[in-house]
Amino acid sequence: GWSLGGSVWGIFGGVLTPPSSLFPLSQNPLQVLVNAIINSGPREDSTRIGRAGTVRRQAVDVSPLRRVNQAIWLLCTGAREAAFRNIKTIAECLADELINAAKGSSNSYAIKKKDELERVAKSNR
């Protein structure tokens, strides 16, 4: 088994839960992860254009690599915020976030943020 020695073990005990026990689904857990990343990556974003004080936002397409990176960042941030000051462990919150994002549910932090980013980009076209 795991051995970290001393009183430190209580901190890490909940984190080392095997992910398979956190996915009470008939689907493959890896497929759930892939679907969550696909659904939560924004396709369009806005960037700042201008200099010398006059700044306006311009809608831009997001590259595939940035889409994946941003999706993972949004999923992790959502899980972290859900676990903060909560009785649920970070592993349980991450599993919930991944399942909701894979379904495309608006309960997911990542899906909400993606929709918000795309809405802002649409208004800046």
PyMOL commands that set and color helices and strands:
alter all, ss='L'
color gray80, all
select helices_A, chain A and resi 6-12+19-22+29-40+64-83+90-103+109-123
alter helices_A, ss='H'
color red, helices_A
select strands_A, chain A and resi 44-49+56-61
alter strands_A, ss='S'
color yellow, strands_A
deselect
rebuild
show_as cartoon
